[in-house]
Every structure is written in structure tokens, then in C-alpha cells.
Amino acid sequence: MKNLAFLFLLFLPLSSWSQILDDAGIQQVILKATDRIYNYEFDEAEEYIQQVRAKYPQHPVVPVMKAIQLYWQYLPLKENKTATAQYVSYLNQGIALSKKLLDRNENDPEGVFFSLASHGYLAMKNHYDNETLKAVGEAQKAYNYLKKGFKLMEKNPEFYFSTGLYNYYRERYPLDHPASKPLLIFFQNGDMVSGLKQMETAVRRGVFTRTETAIYLGRIYLEHESQPARAAYFMKPLADKYPRNPIFNLVCAEALTMAGRYREAEPYIDRLRGFPQKFLAMPIKTLDGIMEEKLNGDFKKAAENYQAAIKLPVDEVFTKEFSAHAYSGLARISARTGDRERAKSMYRKVLNVAEYKSTIREAKGYLKS
């Protein structure tokens, strides 16, 4: 989470409100659609989305679902300009349709949520494209709806996710980026402990936000809380339920290896080899290196895999931390052979790219020794 926008980037799917809340049948259709999207069954998902469109042609749920589908189908989205343009168009449609709801009632839960989700997705897109001013602008718009969501949390458990995510990152971000503190003075204070509890409540009680909440919790427990076993607790069920999803399987494999559960990680690493996404090549090599180093004790093969990994392209969103893992592995192997200078060199490279607290702590600990 590298940018202020991440405080407000609510990577949300769909929630239940007003019309949809009272329509149990369409809720099940939406759930089937999102399940197909997460599992990369896009043709099947489209059939369900069309059912929703037929019944609610002017509801913001439809264009937001289409945007989510594009995000996963063309991962990483930024590499496909046509899909990116369609993605932005769908989110703007979501905003426009939400506005119609809010024009009738400024506190309409549907309007609030889909405005929040659409602006949040746009902020995320702009952030990943390094368009900082646009990202902040969309994040500010999302924040206005986020505040309304605080009051809707008890009425609708889906809002536990957005509220919990805000509470956590509102406090975590300035801890990691002290220079941001003056920028946050006008934002409501948060509470990291409460934020985690609220997100875990969303996993238990939410329907449509359950999956996305679990993803964020997995990443938080890996990156910030240094609890990989807890991350695996949330990610393994996702990888098992959606075996065709590359990100769920990647984060699950990472969490299990970092937790020292190497045998459990093996099938997920093997599954990654069958995915077509080119950006997976680097983390697969890194994970192979970890397995050789930690499980098999073959430091020569481990070093070969780590060296291969750091020569491969890095995706800033999905695989950057695996560079840190690879440099850490090379540093450990160098230290093991008594080459302290190389170990220090590798750990300095770790500090240039690492975001995980545990990885940073390992590097700093060795450099101070």
C-alpha cells in the first residue's frame, strides 16, 4: 500500500441494498456471477450479468459488475488499453446511475455504496498508472461516501469491510509514511485493532464483500502484521474455492511458504505454473528458490532460482515483494557461506524494494550485526 489513495481504495465487489436486498433471487444470480468472475469463468459470468441487467437495467450494480469482470479478465489491466478504456467507462456509468439514486435520496444505501466503489476503483486505477492527482481526486470523492458508510455499517454488514479498511489504513499509513501525517489531519481518526476486527466481521457476516475482505486481510497479515499463518487462514479457502484465480493462488502460496508450511504450499505453486499470465514467472522462480532453500536444503539450486527471479520483469502491483524475497534468499545463502559483503549487498537491495515488515526487519537485523 504505497499511496495515500490506498486508504480509500475499496476493492469491493457488490453489496446488497434496497431493491436487491429485497430480491433474494437476484442476490443468488449476483453471487453466481461473482463466483464465476473470481474463478475466471467469464462466459458463464456474462450469462448471469445479463440476467441482472434484464431485471435492473438502470441499476449501478450492472456496470460495476462489468468493470470487475474486466479487471480480472485482463489482469494486469493496464497492459490492455482497450479494456482499460472500457473499465473506466463502466465505472463512470456506475457513478452516473448511482447519482440518480442519490438525487432522490442523498443517503440512499445503494447510491452511497456504488458511488464509493466506483470512485474507489478509479482511484486504484489512477494510482497504478502513477496519475497521483487523479488518484487523490477520486479518493477524496470516495471518502465522502465512505463517511456515510460508517453510519450504515450496523444496517448492512457489507459496510464492515469499507469501515474496517479505513480504520486500519488511516492509522497504518502514517506509521509507514510519516511525511503523510499533515495530509491526513482533516480525515477522521482510525483504529487498527478495530479495523481488523471489522474486516474479520465482514468475512463472517458479509455476503458480497466476503471474498475481497479476505484478500485484503491476507495481504495485511503478510505485509504489516507479520502473521503469515493468519494470512494463510484467509487465503487458502479462496485458492481452494477459486482454483483458476492466479492472484488467490499466488498469495496463498506465498503465505504458506512464509509460514513454513512448505509441503502445503507445493500444490499451489504447481498450480501457478499452469496459468498464462507472464508476470507469474518471477514469483514462481522465487517460490521455487524458497522451497529449495528451506525444504530441500539445496542451496545451489535455491541460488540459481533466486538469480533467475531477479532477472525477470516485475509487476509493481502483484510481484514486487517477490524481488525482496529473492534478494533475501541470496543474502541468507551468502551469509551461510561466509560471504558477508555479498550478504550485505543483497540485503541493501532488499531494503530498496521490500514493503513487508518481516522482510525489512530481517535485512536491517543483518546489516546491524
C-alpha positions as CSV (number, residue, x, y, z in Angstrom):
1,M,0.0,0.0,0.0
2,K,2.2,2.8,-1.3
3,N,0.0,5.8,-1.9
4,L,-2.5,7.9,0.1
5,A,-5.1,6.7,-2.3
6,F,-4.9,3.2,-0.8
7,L,-6.6,4.4,2.3
8,F,-9.7,4.7,0.2
9,L,-9.3,2.1,-2.5
10,L,-12.1,-0.2,-1.6
11,F,-11.6,-3.1,-3.8
12,L,-15.2,-4.0,-3.5
13,P,-17.4,-6.3,-5.5
14,L,-21.2,-5.9,-4.9
15,S,-23.3,-5.4,-1.8
16,S,-27.0,-5.7,-1.0
17,W,-29.3,-2.8,-0.8
18,S,-32.8,-1.6,-1.2
19,Q,-34.1,-3.3,-4.4
20,I,-31.5,-6.0,-4.4
21,L,-31.8,-6.6,-0.7
22,D,-35.5,-7.5,-1.2
23,D,-34.8,-9.7,-4.1
24,A,-33.4,-13.0,-2.9
25,G,-33.4,-14.5,-6.4
26,I,-31.3,-11.7,-7.9
27,Q,-28.9,-11.9,-5.0
28,Q,-28.2,-15.5,-5.9
29,V,-27.7,-14.6,-9.5
30,I,-25.2,-11.9,-8.5
31,L,-23.3,-14.3,-6.2
32,K,-23.1,-16.9,-9.1
33,A,-21.8,-14.1,-11.4
34,T,-19.1,-13.0,-8.9
35,D,-18.1,-16.6,-8.2
36,R,-17.6,-17.2,-12.0
37,I,-15.6,-14.0,-12.3
38,Y,-13.3,-14.9,-9.5
39,N,-12.8,-18.3,-11.0
40,Y,-12.1,-17.0,-14.5
41,E,-15.3,-18.4,-16.0
42,F,-16.1,-15.2,-17.8
43,D,-18.6,-16.6,-20.4
44,E,-20.7,-18.1,-17.6
45,A,-20.4,-14.9,-15.6
46,E,-21.7,-12.9,-18.5
47,E,-24.8,-15.0,-18.7
48,Y,-25.6,-14.2,-15.0
49,I,-24.8,-10.5,-15.5
50,Q,-27.3,-10.3,-18.4
51,Q,-30.0,-11.8,-16.1
52,V,-29.3,-8.9,-13.6
53,R,-29.4,-6.4,-16.5
54,A,-32.7,-7.7,-17.7
55,K,-34.3,-7.2,-14.4
56,Y,-32.5,-4.0,-13.3
57,P,-31.4,-2.2,-16.5
58,Q,-30.8,1.1,-14.7
59,H,-29.1,-0.2,-11.6
60,P,-25.4,0.6,-11.0
61,V,-24.7,-3.0,-10.0
62,V,-24.6,-3.9,-13.7
63,P,-21.7,-1.6,-14.9
64,V,-19.8,-2.2,-11.7
65,M,-20.0,-5.9,-12.2
66,K,-18.8,-5.5,-15.8
67,A,-15.8,-3.4,-14.5
68,I,-14.9,-6.1,-12.0
69,Q,-15.1,-8.7,-14.8
70,L,-12.7,-6.7,-17.0
71,Y,-10.3,-6.2,-14.1
72,W,-9.8,-9.9,-13.6
73,Q,-10.2,-11.0,-17.2
74,Y,-7.4,-8.7,-18.4
75,L,-5.1,-8.8,-15.4
76,P,-2.9,-6.8,-15.3
77,L,-5.5,-4.4,-16.8
78,K,-3.0,-1.6,-17.5
79,E,-1.4,-3.6,-20.3
80,N,-4.6,-3.6,-22.4
81,K,-5.6,-0.1,-23.4
82,T,-9.0,-1.1,-24.9
83,A,-10.0,-3.0,-21.8
84,T,-8.8,-0.1,-19.6
85,A,-11.0,2.3,-21.5
86,Q,-14.0,0.0,-21.2
87,Y,-13.2,-0.3,-17.5
88,V,-13.2,3.4,-16.9
89,S,-16.4,3.8,-19.0
90,Y,-18.3,1.2,-16.9
91,L,-17.2,2.9,-13.6
92,N,-18.4,6.2,-14.9
93,Q,-21.7,4.6,-15.8
94,G,-21.8,3.3,-12.2
95,I,-21.3,6.8,-10.9
96,A,-24.0,8.2,-13.1
97,L,-26.6,5.6,-12.2
98,S,-25.7,6.0,-8.5
99,K,-26.2,9.7,-8.8
100,K,-29.7,9.2,-10.0
101,L,-30.4,7.3,-6.8
102,L,-28.7,9.9,-4.6
103,D,-30.6,12.7,-6.3
104,R,-33.8,11.1,-5.0
105,N,-32.3,10.4,-1.6
106,E,-28.8,11.6,-0.6
107,N,-28.4,8.8,1.9
108,D,-29.7,6.0,-0.4
109,P,-27.5,3.0,0.6
110,E,-27.3,1.8,-3.0
111,G,-26.2,5.2,-4.3
112,V,-23.7,5.5,-1.4
113,F,-22.1,2.1,-1.9
114,F,-21.8,2.1,-5.7
115,S,-20.5,5.7,-5.7
116,L,-18.0,4.6,-3.1
117,A,-17.0,1.5,-5.1
118,S,-16.8,3.3,-8.5
119,H,-14.7,6.2,-7.3
120,G,-12.5,3.7,-5.3
121,Y,-11.9,1.6,-8.3
122,L,-11.0,4.7,-10.4
123,A,-8.6,5.9,-7.7
124,M,-6.9,2.5,-7.7
125,K,-6.6,2.5,-11.5
126,N,-5.1,6.1,-11.4
127,H,-2.7,5.1,-8.6
128,Y,-1.4,2.1,-10.5
129,D,-0.9,4.4,-13.5
130,N,1.1,6.9,-11.4
131,E,-1.5,9.6,-12.0
132,T,-1.3,10.8,-8.5
133,L,-3.5,13.9,-8.8
134,K,-6.3,12.0,-10.4
135,A,-6.0,9.2,-7.8
136,V,-6.2,11.6,-4.9
137,G,-9.2,13.4,-6.6
138,E,-11.1,10.1,-6.9
139,A,-10.0,9.1,-3.4
140,Q,-11.4,12.3,-2.0
141,K,-14.7,11.6,-3.7
142,A,-14.7,8.1,-2.4
143,Y,-14.1,9.4,1.2
144,N,-17.2,11.4,1.1
145,Y,-19.3,8.3,0.6
146,L,-17.1,6.3,2.9
147,K,-18.1,8.5,5.8
148,K,-21.7,7.8,5.1
149,G,-20.9,4.1,5.1
150,F,-19.8,4.4,8.7
151,K,-23.4,5.0,9.7
152,L,-24.7,2.3,7.6
153,M,-22.5,-0.5,9.0
154,E,-25.0,-1.8,11.5
155,K,-27.8,-1.8,9.0
156,N,-25.8,-3.5,6.3
157,P,-22.8,-5.8,7.3
158,E,-21.2,-5.3,3.9
159,F,-20.0,-1.9,5.1
160,Y,-17.9,-3.6,7.8
161,F,-15.3,-4.0,5.0
162,S,-15.0,-0.4,3.9
163,T,-15.1,0.9,7.5
164,G,-12.6,-1.6,8.7
165,L,-10.3,-1.0,5.8
166,Y,-10.4,2.7,6.5
167,N,-9.9,2.3,10.3
168,Y,-6.8,0.2,9.7
169,Y,-5.1,2.2,7.0
170,R,-5.9,5.6,8.4
171,E,-3.5,4.7,11.3
172,R,-1.2,2.3,9.5
173,Y,-0.3,4.6,6.6
174,P,1.2,7.5,8.5
175,L,3.2,5.0,10.6
176,D,4.8,3.8,7.4
177,H,4.9,7.2,5.7
178,P,5.4,9.9,8.4
179,A,5.5,12.6,5.8
180,S,1.9,12.0,5.1
181,K,0.7,13.0,8.6
182,P,0.0,16.7,7.7
183,L,-2.1,15.5,4.7
184,L,-4.3,13.4,7.0
185,I,-5.2,16.0,9.6
186,F,-8.7,16.5,8.2
187,F,-9.5,12.9,8.0
188,Q,-11.3,11.1,10.8
189,N,-9.0,9.1,13.1
190,G,-8.9,5.3,12.8
191,D,-8.1,2.4,14.9
192,M,-6.1,-0.5,13.6
193,V,-7.3,-3.1,16.1
194,S,-10.9,-2.2,15.4
195,G,-10.3,-2.1,11.7
196,L,-9.0,-5.7,11.7
197,K,-12.0,-6.9,13.8
198,Q,-14.4,-5.1,11.5
199,M,-12.9,-6.7,8.4
200,E,-13.0,-10.1,10.1
201,T,-16.6,-9.5,10.8
202,A,-17.1,-8.8,7.1
203,V,-15.6,-12.1,6.2
204,R,-18.1,-13.9,8.6
205,R,-21.2,-11.8,8.0
206,G,-20.8,-10.2,4.6
207,V,-22.2,-11.9,1.6
208,F,-20.8,-10.0,-1.4
209,T,-17.8,-8.4,0.2
210,R,-16.6,-11.5,1.9
211,T,-14.1,-12.5,-0.7
212,E,-12.5,-9.1,-1.2
213,T,-12.2,-8.6,2.5
214,A,-10.4,-11.9,2.8
215,I,-7.9,-10.8,0.1
216,Y,-7.1,-7.6,2.0
217,L,-6.8,-9.4,5.3
218,G,-4.4,-11.8,3.7
219,R,-2.2,-9.0,2.4
220,I,-2.4,-7.0,5.6
221,Y,-1.3,-10.0,7.7
222,L,1.6,-10.6,5.3
223,E,2.8,-7.1,4.8
224,H,2.1,-5.3,8.0
225,E,1.3,-7.7,10.8
226,S,4.0,-10.3,10.0
227,Q,1.5,-13.2,10.6
228,P,1.7,-15.4,7.6
229,A,-0.2,-18.2,9.2
230,R,-3.1,-15.8,9.7
231,A,-2.8,-14.7,6.1
232,A,-3.0,-18.4,5.0
233,Y,-6.1,-18.8,7.1
234,F,-7.9,-16.3,4.9
235,M,-6.2,-17.1,1.6
236,K,-6.2,-20.9,1.4
237,P,-10.1,-21.1,1.3
238,L,-10.1,-18.7,-1.6
239,A,-7.5,-20.6,-3.6
240,D,-9.4,-23.8,-3.0
241,K,-12.7,-22.3,-4.0
242,Y,-11.3,-20.5,-7.0
243,P,-8.5,-22.7,-8.3
244,R,-8.3,-20.8,-11.6
245,N,-7.6,-17.4,-10.0
246,P,-3.9,-16.6,-10.3
247,I,-3.8,-14.0,-7.5
248,F,-5.6,-16.1,-4.9
249,N,-3.2,-19.0,-5.6
250,L,-0.1,-16.7,-5.6
251,V,-0.9,-15.1,-2.3
252,C,-1.9,-18.4,-0.8
253,A,1.4,-20.0,-1.9
254,E,3.3,-17.0,-0.5
255,A,1.5,-17.1,2.8
256,L,2.1,-20.8,3.3
257,T,5.8,-20.6,2.4
258,M,6.3,-17.7,4.7
259,A,4.6,-19.6,7.5
260,G,7.0,-22.5,6.9
261,R,4.2,-24.8,5.6
262,Y,6.2,-25.9,2.6
263,R,4.5,-29.2,1.8
264,E,1.1,-27.5,1.9
265,A,2.4,-24.8,-0.5
266,E,3.6,-27.2,-3.1
267,P,0.3,-27.8,-4.9
268,Y,-0.5,-24.1,-5.1
269,I,3.0,-23.4,-6.6
270,D,2.5,-26.2,-9.1
271,R,-0.9,-24.7,-10.0
272,L,0.7,-21.3,-10.7
273,R,2.8,-23.0,-13.4
274,G,-0.3,-23.6,-15.5
275,F,-1.5,-20.0,-15.6
276,P,-0.9,-18.0,-18.7
277,Q,-0.1,-14.6,-17.0
278,K,3.5,-13.7,-17.8
279,F,4.0,-11.8,-14.6
280,L,3.9,-15.0,-12.6
281,A,7.2,-16.2,-14.0
282,M,9.2,-14.2,-11.5
283,P,7.3,-15.2,-8.3
284,I,7.3,-18.8,-9.4
285,K,11.1,-18.8,-9.6
286,T,11.3,-17.1,-6.2
287,L,9.0,-19.6,-4.6
288,D,11.0,-22.4,-6.2
289,G,14.1,-20.9,-4.6
290,I,12.4,-20.8,-1.2
291,M,11.4,-24.4,-1.5
292,E,14.9,-25.5,-2.4
293,E,16.5,-23.4,0.4
294,K,14.0,-24.1,3.2
295,L,12.6,-27.5,2.4
296,N,15.2,-29.4,0.4
297,G,18.3,-27.7,1.7
298,D,19.8,-27.4,-1.8
299,F,21.4,-24.0,-1.6
300,K,22.9,-24.2,-5.1
301,K,19.5,-24.8,-6.7
302,A,18.0,-22.2,-4.5
303,A,20.5,-19.6,-5.5
304,E,20.0,-20.4,-9.2
305,N,16.3,-19.9,-8.8
306,Y,16.7,-16.6,-6.9
307,Q,19.2,-15.4,-9.6
308,A,16.8,-16.3,-12.3
309,A,14.0,-14.5,-10.5
310,I,15.7,-11.1,-10.1
311,K,16.4,-11.1,-13.9
312,L,12.7,-11.4,-14.8
313,P,10.3,-8.5,-15.2
314,V,8.5,-7.3,-12.0
315,D,4.9,-6.2,-11.9
316,E,4.7,-3.3,-9.4
317,V,1.3,-4.3,-8.2
318,F,1.5,-8.0,-7.9
319,T,5.0,-9.3,-7.7
320,K,7.4,-6.5,-6.4
321,E,7.7,-8.1,-3.0
322,F,9.0,-11.3,-4.5
323,S,12.1,-9.4,-5.6
324,A,12.7,-8.7,-1.9
325,H,12.1,-12.4,-1.1
326,A,14.7,-13.4,-3.8
327,Y,17.3,-10.9,-2.6
328,S,16.7,-12.1,0.9
329,G,17.3,-15.6,-0.1
330,L,20.6,-14.8,-1.9
331,A,21.6,-12.8,1.2
332,R,20.9,-15.8,3.5
333,I,22.9,-18.1,1.3
334,S,25.8,-15.7,1.1
335,A,25.8,-15.3,4.8
336,R,25.8,-19.1,5.2
337,T,28.9,-19.4,3.1
338,G,30.6,-16.7,5.0
339,D,30.4,-14.0,2.2
340,R,29.3,-11.2,4.5
341,E,30.0,-8.5,1.9
342,R,27.7,-10.1,-0.7
343,A,25.1,-10.8,2.0
344,K,25.1,-7.1,3.0
345,S,24.9,-6.1,-0.7
346,M,21.8,-8.3,-1.2
347,Y,20.2,-7.0,2.0
348,R,20.7,-3.5,0.9
349,K,18.8,-4.4,-2.3
350,V,16.1,-5.9,-0.1
351,L,15.6,-2.5,1.6
352,N,15.3,-0.8,-1.8
353,V,12.2,-2.8,-2.7
354,A,10.7,-4.5,0.4
355,E,7.4,-3.5,2.0
356,Y,6.8,-6.4,4.3
357,K,7.8,-5.6,7.8
358,S,9.2,-9.1,8.4
359,T,11.5,-8.8,5.3
360,I,12.7,-5.3,6.3
361,R,13.3,-6.5,9.8
362,E,15.4,-9.4,8.6
363,A,17.5,-7.2,6.3
364,K,18.1,-4.5,8.9
365,G,18.9,-7.0,11.6
366,Y,21.7,-8.5,9.5
367,L,23.1,-5.1,8.4
368,K,23.3,-4.1,12.0
369,S,25.1,-7.3,13.1
